[in-house]
Amino acid sequence: MLRFMRLAMFWSFGSSCLETLSDGLFLEKIGASYLPHVYLTVAIAMIAISSVVLYSLKVTNPYRILMIALAMGGLICLASATLITISPPSWFWVVLKIVSRMFFAVMIAISWTFADQYHDLQDAKRVYSLYSAAYFVGTILSGVAISLCLDTIGFPGLLVASAASIALAMGEARGIALKAKAVPDDTVEGVFSSNKDPLPRIFQLIIRSRFAIALLLLSLFIQLLITVTEFNYMDAFDRLVGGYDAEGTKIAEFLGKCRALISFCNILISLFLYSRLVRRTGLSNAVLFTPLFFLALYTGWLFADGMLLAIVGLIAVDGVLFTVEDNCFNLLSNAVPTKLKSKVRIINDSFFEPIGMLLSSLLLLGLSPSSHWLGFVLTLVVLILAAILRTSYPKAILESLQENALHFERTLKGWLTGLTKREQKEAKREIQVALLSTDEEIQSLAMTSLFELKDGAFIGDLLYASERMGTVARIQLLQLFDQSPFNFDPRVIEVIDSWTDPIESPELAKWANFYLAKRGLHHPEKAEDDLDHPDLLSRGSAILTMLRSLANATLEHGALNRTIAKKKLDLMLKSPRIDEISMVLDILSEEGSVDAIEQILPFLSHDSLLVKRSAARALMRLASPEPKAARFAPRILEELEASRDGAFRLHLIDAIGNMADSTTVKELIVT
């Protein structure tokens, strides 16, 4: 983090010195009247350079592009320091103004692109504000250096210091590249990913989103407003200060002091005030702050023209736009459709800003005498667009939240339906391969995934893989089959029946018998001897057999078997052993009757957490929207509110959800 802060501080010092000094020299040697031509040239050059940078990002990495940009900036500073000493021709001051502006614009884009590859989203949220603060610190230092040292070491000395600072930035960038590890972008598809959308597709997405159109238009007109406002305050400085400044030092010193103070205020506003402004007024109101500030500025400019308004114009461009408008744009971009979100910033920075400067330069060439009225009209347009965004933001952010919501209720099958047929086939094949893994955890996940697909075609794969499984994995497979729609499949029953042999695995045999007993596939006569078996699973299998046996010859025998089983269950419910009570609760969950719910409810308040969880799990299985079952929802809500155990509460929430009683919604949310 400190390396990135030093990088931002060093390059911003060099860039700010270069730009401030070039502004002072340009106003003195050329004059503000030629600024529209400069803007026009910069806009055309930036469109070309943006295209080159975007292409370069496809063939090389941001580090190399950053180093090239820094090297060129250092050479510009050294060359300018040399040429200033030999009285260069007038075109040199124009070129210096153009290249200084372009260096700043390129560095803003490239430095953030370089930083992005070393930070994931959560890290970026925490530290990017510090990097912005470091940038402003560099600007403050440059302003202080210009105001204190310009008279002693002159323009060449400060330009050499700028080159040295840029060289230090190159050293920091190299240190980061050698020591820091890049973070792969596995959250949002990058603009340059292999599966990126073609340009026609991007434009279609933009056209479909009214909010995206309004946001990009606002950014375009903000750029128009920036250029016109900069022309107006530079023209005022030229008229009010330039006549008393033969060497351009007074304007440069004045700009340096102003930008240092503005940068200091930017740090305070960015770190302490902006978030509070958004929290108290809401983003939809905060977005109006910038156009209202410009409206007040240009309303004053229409009736007066003095140094105070020129300074306010400088504050508007270097302060308000940096601290409020940029942050509002970042927050508003969250309401842009997901597929556009990563592209809107690139489109805005690389094309809309240069196009905005191009259009504003053309307007200034024809309307420079009425530049204050031009700014006023642009401010009204920006205010209208901000009002449109203010009204459409709630709906847009809701759509964005719905599109990006975490759908915990969605199954694997639901997720796969969003893929192409080829991708679905590949995903299923990967799961089948994982099923044969020697890693038990991967094997377990693969089994769970195949059951979530609810596709009978995979039963053969599961049974084939079970031949290589150990006892624990086979028991898990039994439990998965138990809750699946394929629990009565003949192939499944045949394999599970082969696992009932206690010689191979006594533990697996007990679970297999329990599984078959649930389905009534054991004869009651064979189960009678196990009704008092010391092993709990064996006893549970015997009770289930008496309750559910399909081999009952007559109704009389069936009723007798059920009576015997019920007596055994009642005795076990009164047992001091919590494992016996839990077994009974699990058996009752297989009954599917309201009477079973009434038996289970009292155990939600049991002293044992194990019993409470078993009771909640049983209720979850028995709950249904039928009125006889749903009437127990208020009682379940009481237990939900009283308990703090996560597993217990989750089962109760599922039970209430299965009951689907709309009268409990408010109380459930409050709870």
C-alpha positions as CSV (number, residue, x, y, z in Angstrom):
1,M,0.0,0.0,0.0
2,L,2.8,2.4,0.9
3,R,4.5,1.6,-2.4
4,F,1.4,2.6,-4.4
5,M,1.0,5.7,-2.3
6,R,4.6,6.8,-3.0
7,L,4.1,6.0,-6.7
8,A,1.0,8.2,-6.8
9,M,2.7,11.0,-4.9
10,F,5.9,11.0,-7.0
11,W,4.2,11.0,-10.4
12,S,1.5,13.6,-9.4
13,F,4.3,15.9,-8.1
14,G,6.0,15.7,-11.5
15,S,2.8,16.0,-13.5
16,S,1.3,18.8,-11.4
17,C,4.6,20.8,-11.6
18,L,4.7,20.3,-15.4
19,E,1.1,21.3,-15.9
20,T,1.1,24.4,-13.6
21,L,4.3,25.7,-15.0
22,S,3.1,25.2,-18.6
23,D,-0.1,27.0,-17.7
24,G,1.7,30.1,-16.4
25,L,4.1,30.2,-19.4
26,F,1.3,29.6,-21.9
27,L,-0.8,32.5,-20.5
28,E,2.1,34.8,-20.5
29,K,3.7,33.9,-23.9
30,I,0.6,33.1,-25.9
31,G,-2.6,34.1,-24.1
32,A,-5.9,32.5,-23.2
33,S,-7.4,33.4,-26.5
34,Y,-5.5,30.5,-28.1
35,L,-6.7,27.9,-25.6
36,P,-9.6,26.6,-27.8
37,H,-7.0,25.6,-30.4
38,V,-5.0,23.8,-27.7
39,Y,-8.2,21.9,-26.5
40,L,-8.9,20.9,-30.1
41,T,-5.4,19.5,-30.6
42,V,-5.4,17.7,-27.2
43,A,-8.8,16.1,-27.9
44,I,-7.8,14.8,-31.3
45,A,-4.5,13.5,-29.9
46,M,-6.1,11.9,-26.8
47,I,-8.6,10.0,-29.0
48,A,-5.7,8.6,-31.0
49,I,-3.6,7.9,-27.9
50,S,-6.6,6.2,-26.1
51,S,-7.0,3.9,-29.1
52,V,-3.3,3.0,-28.9
53,V,-3.4,2.4,-25.2
54,L,-6.5,0.2,-25.5
55,Y,-4.8,-1.8,-28.2
56,S,-1.6,-2.0,-26.2
57,L,-3.5,-3.5,-23.2
58,K,-4.3,-6.4,-25.4
59,V,-0.7,-7.2,-26.4
60,T,1.2,-6.1,-23.3
61,N,0.7,-5.5,-19.6
62,P,-0.1,-2.2,-17.8
63,Y,3.3,-2.1,-16.2
64,R,5.2,-1.6,-19.5
65,I,2.7,1.0,-20.6
66,L,3.1,2.9,-17.3
67,M,6.9,2.8,-17.6
68,I,6.8,4.1,-21.1
69,A,4.4,6.9,-20.1
70,L,6.6,7.8,-17.1
71,A,9.8,7.8,-19.2
72,M,8.2,10.1,-21.8
73,G,7.0,12.4,-19.0
74,G,10.5,12.6,-17.6
75,L,12.0,13.3,-21.1
76,I,9.4,16.0,-21.6
77,C,10.4,17.7,-18.3
78,L,14.2,17.5,-19.1
79,A,13.7,18.7,-22.7
80,S,11.5,21.6,-21.6
81,A,14.1,22.6,-18.9
82,T,16.8,22.7,-21.6
83,L,14.8,24.6,-24.2
84,I,13.5,27.2,-21.8
85,T,17.0,28.4,-21.2
86,I,17.6,29.2,-24.9
87,S,14.5,31.3,-25.6
88,P,12.5,28.9,-27.8
89,P,10.0,30.0,-30.5
90,S,6.4,30.7,-29.6
91,W,5.1,27.4,-30.9
92,F,7.1,25.7,-28.1
93,W,4.8,27.1,-25.4
94,V,1.8,25.7,-27.2
95,V,3.4,22.3,-27.6
96,L,4.4,22.3,-23.9
97,K,0.8,23.1,-22.8
98,I,-0.5,20.3,-25.0
99,V,1.9,17.6,-23.9
100,S,1.6,18.5,-20.2
101,R,-2.2,18.1,-20.4
102,M,-1.9,14.8,-22.3
103,F,0.7,13.4,-19.9
104,F,-1.7,14.1,-17.0
105,A,-4.7,12.5,-18.8
106,V,-2.7,9.4,-19.8
107,M,-1.2,9.0,-16.3
108,I,-4.6,9.1,-14.6
109,A,-5.9,6.3,-16.7
110,I,-2.7,4.1,-16.8
111,S,-1.9,4.4,-13.1
112,W,-5.3,3.2,-12.0
113,T,-5.2,0.4,-14.6
114,F,-1.8,-0.6,-13.1
115,A,-3.1,-0.5,-9.5
116,D,-6.3,-2.5,-10.4
117,Q,-4.3,-5.6,-11.3
118,Y,-2.8,-5.8,-7.7
119,H,-6.1,-5.3,-5.8
120,D,-9.3,-7.3,-5.5
121,L,-12.5,-5.5,-5.0
122,Q,-12.5,-5.5,-1.2
123,D,-8.9,-4.2,-1.0
124,A,-9.7,-1.5,-3.5
125,K,-12.6,-0.3,-1.4
126,R,-10.3,0.2,1.6
127,V,-7.2,1.7,0.0
128,Y,-8.1,3.5,-3.2
129,S,-9.1,6.6,-1.2
130,L,-5.6,6.6,0.3
131,Y,-4.1,6.5,-3.2
132,S,-6.2,9.4,-4.2
133,A,-5.1,11.3,-1.1
134,A,-1.4,10.5,-2.0
135,Y,-2.1,12.0,-5.4
136,F,-3.3,15.2,-3.8
137,V,-0.3,15.2,-1.5
138,G,1.9,15.3,-4.6
139,T,-0.1,18.2,-5.9
140,I,0.2,20.0,-2.6
141,L,4.0,19.5,-2.6
142,S,4.2,20.8,-6.2
143,G,2.2,23.9,-5.4
144,V,4.4,24.6,-2.3
145,A,7.6,24.0,-4.4
146,I,6.4,26.4,-7.1
147,S,5.4,29.2,-4.7
148,L,8.6,28.9,-2.6
149,C,11.3,28.0,-5.2
150,L,10.2,29.4,-8.5
151,D,12.0,32.8,-7.8
152,T,15.2,31.1,-6.8
153,I,15.7,28.1,-9.1
154,G,13.4,29.2,-11.9
155,F,11.4,27.1,-14.4
156,P,14.3,24.9,-15.4
157,G,15.1,23.9,-11.9
158,L,11.5,22.9,-11.1
159,L,11.2,21.0,-14.3
160,V,14.4,19.0,-13.5
161,A,12.9,18.3,-10.0
162,S,9.8,17.1,-11.8
163,A,11.9,14.8,-13.9
164,A,13.6,13.4,-10.8
165,S,10.2,12.8,-9.1
166,I,9.0,10.9,-12.2
167,A,12.2,8.9,-12.1
168,L,11.4,8.0,-8.4
169,A,7.9,7.0,-9.6
170,M,9.5,4.6,-12.1
171,G,11.6,3.0,-9.4
172,E,8.5,2.5,-7.2
173,A,6.6,1.0,-10.2
174,R,9.5,-1.4,-10.8
175,G,9.6,-2.4,-7.2
176,I,5.8,-3.1,-7.2
177,A,6.1,-5.2,-10.4
178,L,9.0,-7.3,-8.9
179,K,7.7,-7.8,-5.4
180,A,3.9,-7.6,-5.6
181,K,1.7,-10.4,-6.9
182,A,-1.0,-9.6,-9.3
183,V,-4.6,-10.6,-8.3
184,P,-6.5,-12.4,-11.0
185,D,-9.8,-10.8,-12.0
186,D,-12.2,-13.6,-11.2
187,T,-15.2,-11.4,-10.2
188,V,-16.1,-9.3,-13.2
189,E,-15.3,-9.9,-16.8
190,G,-12.7,-7.5,-17.9
191,V,-13.0,-5.5,-21.1
192,F,-10.1,-7.4,-22.7
193,S,-11.1,-10.9,-21.6
194,S,-11.3,-13.6,-24.2
195,N,-15.1,-13.8,-24.1
196,K,-15.6,-10.0,-24.3
197,D,-18.6,-8.7,-26.1
198,P,-18.1,-7.1,-29.6
199,L,-18.6,-3.4,-30.0
200,P,-22.0,-3.7,-31.7
201,R,-23.2,-5.8,-28.7
202,I,-21.9,-3.1,-26.3
203,F,-23.8,-0.4,-28.1
204,Q,-27.0,-2.4,-28.1
205,L,-26.7,-2.8,-24.3
206,I,-26.2,0.9,-23.9
207,I,-29.2,1.8,-26.1
208,R,-31.4,-0.6,-24.1
209,S,-30.4,1.1,-20.8
210,R,-31.8,4.6,-20.4
211,F,-29.9,5.0,-17.2
212,A,-26.6,4.2,-19.0
213,I,-27.4,6.7,-21.8
214,A,-28.2,9.4,-19.3
215,L,-25.0,8.7,-17.2
216,L,-22.7,8.8,-20.3
217,L,-24.4,12.0,-21.6
218,L,-24.0,13.6,-18.2
219,S,-20.3,12.7,-18.3
220,L,-20.0,14.1,-21.8
221,F,-21.6,17.4,-20.9
222,I,-19.5,17.6,-17.7
223,Q,-16.4,17.4,-19.8
224,L,-17.8,20.2,-22.0
225,L,-18.4,22.2,-18.9
226,I,-14.9,21.5,-17.5
227,T,-13.2,22.8,-20.7
228,V,-15.4,25.9,-20.9
229,T,-14.9,26.7,-17.2
230,E,-11.1,26.2,-17.5
231,F,-11.1,28.6,-20.5
232,N,-13.1,31.2,-18.5
233,Y,-10.9,31.2,-15.4
234,M,-7.6,31.0,-17.4
235,D,-8.9,33.9,-19.5
236,A,-9.6,35.9,-16.3
237,F,-6.2,35.1,-14.9
238,D,-4.6,36.2,-18.1
239,R,-6.5,39.5,-18.1
240,L,-6.2,40.3,-14.4
241,V,-2.7,39.0,-13.7
242,G,-0.9,38.5,-17.0
243,G,-0.4,42.2,-17.7
244,Y,1.8,42.5,-14.6
245,D,3.8,39.3,-15.2
246,A,6.5,39.5,-17.7
247,E,8.0,36.0,-17.2
248,G,4.9,34.1,-16.3
249,T,6.1,33.5,-12.7
250,K,3.2,35.3,-10.9
251,I,0.5,33.2,-12.7
252,A,2.5,30.0,-12.1
253,E,3.0,30.8,-8.4
254,F,-0.6,31.8,-8.0
255,L,-1.9,28.6,-9.6
256,G,0.5,26.6,-7.5
257,K,-0.8,28.1,-4.3
258,C,-4.4,27.7,-5.3
259,R,-4.0,24.1,-6.4
260,A,-2.1,23.2,-3.2
261,L,-4.9,24.6,-1.1
262,I,-7.6,22.9,-3.2
263,S,-5.7,19.6,-3.0
264,F,-5.5,19.8,0.7
265,C,-9.3,20.5,0.9
266,N,-9.8,17.6,-1.6
267,I,-8.1,15.2,0.9
268,L,-10.4,16.4,3.7
269,I,-13.5,16.2,1.7
270,S,-12.7,12.8,0.2
271,L,-11.8,11.2,3.5
272,F,-14.3,12.8,5.9
273,L,-17.1,14.8,4.2
274,Y,-18.2,13.1,1.0
275,S,-19.4,9.8,2.6
276,R,-21.3,11.8,5.2
277,L,-22.9,13.9,2.5
278,V,-24.1,10.8,0.6
279,R,-25.3,9.1,3.8
280,R,-27.3,12.1,5.0
281,T,-28.7,13.4,1.8
282,G,-28.7,10.2,-0.3
283,L,-26.9,9.7,-3.6
284,S,-29.9,10.9,-5.6
285,N,-29.6,14.3,-3.9
286,A,-25.7,14.4,-3.8
287,V,-25.7,14.1,-7.6
288,L,-27.3,17.6,-7.8
289,F,-24.5,19.3,-5.9
290,T,-22.1,19.7,-8.8
291,P,-24.5,21.2,-11.3
292,L,-25.9,23.5,-8.6
293,F,-22.4,24.7,-7.7
294,F,-21.7,25.4,-11.4
295,L,-25.1,27.1,-11.7
296,A,-24.2,29.5,-8.9
297,L,-20.8,30.2,-10.5
298,Y,-22.1,31.0,-13.9
299,T,-25.0,33.0,-12.6
300,G,-22.4,35.2,-10.9
301,W,-20.2,35.2,-14.0
302,L,-23.1,36.6,-16.1
303,F,-23.3,39.7,-14.0
304,A,-19.7,40.2,-12.9
305,D,-16.2,39.2,-13.8
306,G,-13.5,39.3,-11.2
307,M,-10.7,37.4,-9.5
308,L,-13.0,35.8,-6.9
309,L,-15.2,34.2,-9.5
310,A,-12.1,33.0,-11.4
311,I,-10.8,31.3,-8.2
312,V,-14.3,29.7,-7.7
313,G,-14.1,28.4,-11.2
314,L,-10.7,26.9,-10.5
315,I,-12.2,25.3,-7.3
316,A,-15.1,23.9,-9.4
317,V,-12.8,22.2,-11.9
318,D,-9.9,21.0,-9.6
319,G,-12.0,20.5,-6.4
320,V,-15.7,19.8,-6.8
321,L,-15.3,17.6,-9.9
322,F,-12.5,15.6,-8.3
323,T,-14.1,15.1,-4.9
324,V,-17.9,15.0,-5.7
325,E,-18.5,14.4,-9.3
326,D,-16.0,11.5,-9.8
327,N,-17.2,9.7,-6.7
328,C,-20.9,10.2,-7.7
329,F,-20.1,8.7,-11.1
330,N,-18.5,5.7,-9.5
331,L,-21.5,5.1,-7.3
332,L,-24.0,5.8,-10.0
333,S,-22.2,3.2,-12.2
334,N,-23.4,0.6,-9.8
335,A,-26.9,1.0,-11.3
336,V,-25.6,0.3,-14.8
337,P,-26.4,-3.2,-16.1
338,T,-23.7,-5.7,-15.1
339,K,-22.4,-6.4,-18.6
340,L,-21.9,-2.7,-19.1
341,K,-20.5,-1.8,-15.7
342,S,-16.8,-2.7,-16.5
343,K,-17.1,-1.0,-19.9
344,V,-18.8,2.3,-19.0
345,R,-15.6,3.6,-17.2
346,I,-13.4,2.6,-20.2
347,I,-15.8,4.2,-22.7
348,N,-16.1,7.3,-20.6
349,D,-12.4,7.8,-19.9
350,S,-11.1,6.8,-23.3
351,F,-13.6,8.3,-25.6
352,F,-16.3,10.5,-24.1
353,E,-13.9,12.8,-22.2
354,P,-11.7,13.5,-25.4
355,I,-14.9,13.9,-27.5
356,G,-16.2,16.3,-24.9
357,M,-13.1,18.3,-25.1
358,L,-13.2,18.2,-28.9
359,L,-16.8,19.5,-29.0
360,S,-16.1,22.2,-26.4
361,S,-13.1,23.4,-28.3
362,L,-15.2,23.8,-31.4
363,L,-17.8,25.7,-29.5
364,L,-15.2,28.0,-28.0
365,L,-13.7,28.7,-31.4
366,G,-17.0,30.1,-32.5
367,L,-18.4,31.4,-29.2
368,S,-15.4,32.5,-27.1
369,P,-16.7,36.1,-26.7
370,S,-19.9,34.6,-25.1
371,S,-18.1,31.8,-23.2
372,H,-19.9,32.7,-19.9
373,W,-23.3,32.3,-21.6
374,L,-22.1,29.0,-23.1
375,G,-21.1,27.8,-19.7
376,F,-24.4,28.8,-18.3
377,V,-26.3,26.9,-21.0
378,L,-24.1,23.8,-20.5
379,T,-24.8,24.0,-16.7
380,L,-28.5,23.9,-17.4
381,V,-28.1,20.9,-19.6
382,V,-26.0,19.2,-16.9
383,L,-28.7,20.0,-14.3
384,I,-31.4,18.5,-16.4
385,L,-29.4,15.3,-16.9
386,A,-28.6,15.1,-13.2
387,A,-32.4,15.5,-12.5
388,I,-33.1,12.7,-14.9
389,L,-30.5,10.4,-13.2
390,R,-32.0,11.4,-9.8
391,T,-35.5,10.2,-10.8
392,S,-34.3,7.0,-12.7
393,Y,-31.6,5.9,-10.2
394,P,-34.0,4.1,-7.7
395,K,-35.5,1.9,-10.4
396,A,-32.1,1.3,-12.1
397,I,-30.3,0.4,-8.8
398,L,-33.2,-2.0,-8.0
399,E,-32.8,-3.7,-11.4
400,S,-29.1,-3.9,-10.8
401,L,-29.5,-5.4,-7.3
402,Q,-32.0,-8.0,-8.7
403,E,-29.6,-8.9,-11.4
404,N,-26.7,-9.3,-9.0
405,A,-28.6,-10.8,-6.1
406,L,-27.3,-13.9,-4.3
407,H,-29.9,-16.5,-5.0
408,F,-29.4,-18.9,-2.2
409,E,-32.6,-20.7,-3.1
410,R,-31.4,-21.4,-6.6
411,T,-30.2,-25.0,-7.1
412,L,-27.3,-26.1,-9.3
413,K,-29.8,-27.1,-11.9
414,G,-31.1,-23.6,-11.9
415,W,-27.7,-22.1,-12.4
416,L,-26.9,-24.5,-15.2
417,T,-30.0,-23.4,-17.1
418,G,-28.3,-20.1,-17.7
419,L,-25.4,-21.7,-19.6
420,T,-25.3,-22.8,-23.2
421,K,-25.9,-26.5,-24.0
422,R,-22.2,-26.9,-24.6
423,E,-21.3,-25.3,-21.3
424,Q,-23.9,-27.5,-19.5
425,K,-22.4,-30.6,-21.1
426,E,-18.9,-29.6,-20.0
427,A,-20.0,-28.8,-16.5
428,K,-21.8,-32.2,-16.1
429,R,-18.7,-34.0,-17.4
430,E,-16.5,-32.2,-14.9
431,I,-18.8,-33.4,-12.1
432,Q,-18.6,-36.9,-13.4
433,V,-14.8,-36.8,-13.4
434,A,-14.8,-35.4,-9.9
435,L,-17.0,-38.3,-8.7
436,L,-14.1,-40.7,-9.4
437,S,-11.6,-38.5,-7.5
438,T,-9.6,-40.1,-4.6
439,D,-10.1,-36.9,-2.6
440,E,-13.1,-37.6,-0.3
441,E,-14.1,-33.9,-0.1
442,I,-14.2,-33.5,-3.9
443,Q,-16.0,-36.8,-4.2
444,S,-18.6,-35.7,-1.6
445,L,-19.2,-32.4,-3.5
446,A,-19.5,-34.3,-6.8
447,M,-22.2,-36.6,-5.3
448,T,-24.1,-33.7,-3.8
449,S,-24.0,-31.8,-7.2
450,L,-25.3,-34.8,-9.2
451,F,-28.3,-35.2,-6.8
452,E,-29.0,-31.4,-7.2
453,L,-29.3,-31.9,-10.9
454,K,-32.2,-34.4,-10.3
455,D,-31.2,-36.2,-13.5
456,G,-31.8,-40.0,-13.5
457,A,-29.2,-40.5,-16.1
458,F,-26.5,-40.1,-13.5
459,I,-27.7,-43.0,-11.2
460,G,-25.5,-45.5,-13.1
461,D,-22.5,-43.2,-12.6
462,L,-23.2,-42.9,-8.9
463,L,-23.6,-46.6,-8.4
464,Y,-20.5,-47.4,-10.4
465,A,-18.5,-44.9,-8.4
466,S,-19.8,-46.4,-5.1
467,E,-17.9,-49.6,-5.8
468,R,-14.7,-47.7,-5.1
469,M,-16.0,-45.7,-2.1
470,G,-15.3,-46.3,1.5
471,T,-17.8,-46.8,4.3
472,V,-18.2,-43.1,5.1
473,A,-18.8,-42.1,1.5
474,R,-21.3,-44.9,1.0
475,I,-23.3,-43.8,4.0
476,Q,-23.4,-40.3,2.7
477,L,-24.6,-41.7,-0.7
478,L,-27.3,-43.5,1.2
479,Q,-28.4,-40.3,2.9
480,L,-28.5,-38.5,-0.5
481,F,-30.5,-41.2,-2.1
482,D,-32.9,-41.1,0.9
483,Q,-33.8,-37.5,0.1
484,S,-33.9,-37.8,-3.7
485,P,-36.7,-38.7,-6.0
486,F,-34.7,-41.9,-7.0
487,N,-34.9,-43.5,-3.6
488,F,-37.1,-46.4,-4.9
489,D,-35.2,-47.0,-8.2
490,P,-34.7,-50.8,-8.6
491,R,-31.0,-50.3,-9.4
492,V,-30.5,-48.3,-6.2
493,I,-32.4,-50.8,-4.1
494,E,-30.4,-53.7,-5.6
495,V,-27.0,-52.1,-4.7
496,I,-28.1,-51.0,-1.2
497,D,-29.5,-54.5,-0.5
498,S,-26.0,-55.9,-1.3
499,W,-24.6,-53.5,1.4
500,T,-26.7,-55.2,4.2
501,D,-24.1,-57.9,4.6
502,P,-22.4,-57.1,7.9
503,I,-19.3,-59.1,7.0
504,E,-18.0,-56.3,4.6
505,S,-18.9,-53.4,6.9
506,P,-21.1,-53.7,10.0
507,E,-21.7,-49.9,10.1
508,L,-22.7,-49.7,6.5
509,A,-25.0,-52.7,6.9
510,K,-26.9,-51.0,9.7
511,W,-27.4,-47.8,7.6
512,A,-28.4,-49.9,4.5
513,N,-31.0,-51.8,6.6
514,F,-32.3,-48.5,8.0
515,Y,-32.7,-47.2,4.4
516,L,-34.6,-50.3,3.3
517,A,-36.8,-50.2,6.5
518,K,-37.9,-46.7,5.6
519,R,-39.2,-48.0,2.3
520,G,-41.0,-51.0,4.0
521,L,-38.8,-53.6,2.3
522,H,-38.2,-55.8,5.4
523,H,-40.6,-58.4,6.7
524,P,-42.1,-57.7,10.1
525,E,-41.4,-61.1,11.5
526,K,-37.6,-60.6,11.0
527,A,-37.8,-57.2,12.7
528,E,-39.6,-58.3,15.9
529,D,-36.4,-59.6,17.5
530,D,-34.7,-56.3,17.0
531,L,-37.3,-54.1,18.7
532,D,-35.2,-54.0,21.8
533,H,-31.8,-54.2,20.1
534,P,-29.0,-52.3,22.0
535,D,-27.9,-50.7,18.8
536,L,-30.0,-47.6,18.1
537,L,-29.9,-47.9,14.2
538,S,-31.0,-51.6,14.3
539,R,-33.8,-50.8,16.8
540,G,-34.9,-47.9,14.6
541,S,-34.9,-50.1,11.5
542,A,-37.1,-52.6,13.4
543,I,-39.6,-49.9,14.4
544,L,-39.8,-48.5,10.9
545,T,-40.3,-52.0,9.5
546,M,-43.3,-52.5,11.9
547,L,-44.7,-49.1,10.9
548,R,-44.2,-49.2,7.2
549,S,-44.0,-52.9,6.1
550,L,-45.6,-53.7,2.8
551,A,-45.5,-57.4,3.8
552,N,-48.4,-57.2,6.2
553,A,-50.8,-60.0,5.1
554,T,-53.9,-58.5,6.7
555,L,-55.2,-55.3,8.0
556,E,-55.4,-56.8,11.5
557,H,-51.7,-57.8,11.5
558,G,-50.8,-54.3,10.1
559,A,-52.7,-52.5,12.9
560,L,-51.1,-54.7,15.5
561,N,-47.6,-54.1,14.2
562,R,-48.2,-50.3,14.2
563,T,-49.5,-50.5,17.7
564,I,-46.4,-52.3,18.9
565,A,-44.2,-49.8,17.1
566,K,-46.1,-46.8,18.5
567,K,-45.6,-48.2,22.1
568,K,-41.9,-48.5,21.5
569,L,-41.7,-44.9,20.2
570,D,-43.6,-43.6,23.2
571,L,-41.2,-45.4,25.6
572,M,-38.1,-44.1,23.7
573,L,-39.5,-40.5,23.9
574,K,-39.5,-40.8,27.6
575,S,-36.0,-42.2,27.7
576,P,-33.3,-40.2,29.5
577,R,-30.9,-40.9,26.5
578,I,-31.0,-38.0,24.1
579,D,-29.8,-40.1,21.2
580,E,-32.9,-42.3,21.5
581,I,-35.2,-39.3,21.6
582,S,-33.4,-37.9,18.4
583,M,-34.0,-41.3,16.7
584,V,-37.7,-41.2,17.5
585,L,-38.0,-37.6,16.2
586,D,-36.4,-38.7,12.9
587,I,-38.8,-41.6,12.6
588,L,-41.8,-39.4,13.3
589,S,-40.7,-37.1,10.5
590,E,-41.3,-40.0,8.2
591,E,-44.9,-40.2,9.3
592,G,-46.2,-37.2,7.4
593,S,-49.1,-36.6,9.8
594,V,-50.3,-33.6,11.9
595,D,-50.3,-35.9,15.0
596,A,-46.6,-36.3,14.5
597,I,-46.1,-32.5,14.5
598,E,-48.0,-32.2,17.8
599,Q,-45.7,-34.9,19.3
600,I,-42.6,-33.1,18.1
601,L,-43.4,-29.5,19.1
602,P,-42.7,-29.9,22.9
603,F,-39.2,-31.1,22.1
604,L,-38.3,-27.7,20.6
605,S,-37.9,-26.6,24.2
606,H,-35.8,-29.6,25.3
607,D,-32.7,-29.0,27.4
608,S,-30.5,-30.9,24.9
609,L,-29.3,-29.0,21.8
610,L,-29.1,-32.3,19.9
611,V,-32.8,-33.0,20.6
612,K,-33.8,-29.5,19.7
613,R,-32.1,-29.7,16.4
614,S,-33.6,-33.1,15.6
615,A,-37.1,-31.7,16.5
616,A,-36.6,-28.7,14.2
617,R,-35.3,-30.9,11.4
618,A,-38.3,-33.2,11.8
619,L,-40.7,-30.2,11.7
620,M,-39.0,-28.9,8.5
621,R,-39.8,-32.3,6.8
622,L,-43.4,-32.4,8.0
623,A,-44.3,-28.7,7.5
624,S,-46.8,-28.0,4.6
625,P,-49.2,-25.2,3.6
626,E,-52.2,-27.2,4.8
627,P,-54.1,-25.3,7.5
628,K,-53.8,-28.1,10.0
629,A,-49.9,-27.9,9.8
630,A,-49.6,-24.1,9.2
631,R,-51.5,-23.3,12.5
632,F,-48.3,-24.2,14.4
633,A,-46.3,-21.4,12.8
634,P,-46.7,-18.9,15.7
635,R,-45.4,-21.5,18.1
636,I,-42.4,-22.1,15.9
637,L,-41.7,-18.4,15.7
638,E,-41.6,-18.2,19.5
639,E,-38.8,-20.8,19.5
640,L,-37.0,-19.1,16.7
641,E,-36.9,-15.8,18.6
642,A,-35.8,-17.5,21.8
643,S,-32.9,-19.5,20.4
644,R,-29.5,-18.4,19.2
645,D,-28.3,-21.7,17.7
646,G,-27.7,-21.3,14.0
647,A,-28.6,-24.8,12.8
648,F,-31.8,-24.9,15.0
649,R,-32.9,-21.5,13.7
650,L,-32.3,-22.5,10.0
651,H,-34.5,-25.6,10.3
652,L,-37.3,-23.6,11.9
653,I,-37.1,-20.9,9.2
654,D,-37.4,-23.7,6.6
655,A,-40.4,-25.1,8.4
656,I,-42.1,-21.7,8.5
657,G,-41.3,-21.3,4.8
658,N,-42.8,-24.7,4.0
659,M,-46.0,-23.7,5.9
660,A,-46.3,-20.6,3.7
661,D,-48.5,-18.7,6.1
662,S,-48.5,-15.0,4.9
663,T,-49.6,-13.7,8.3
664,T,-46.2,-14.6,9.8
665,V,-44.1,-12.6,7.3
666,K,-43.9,-9.4,9.2
667,E,-43.1,-11.2,12.5
668,L,-40.6,-13.4,10.8
669,I,-38.7,-10.4,9.3
670,V,-38.7,-8.6,12.7
671,T,-37.5,-11.7,14.4
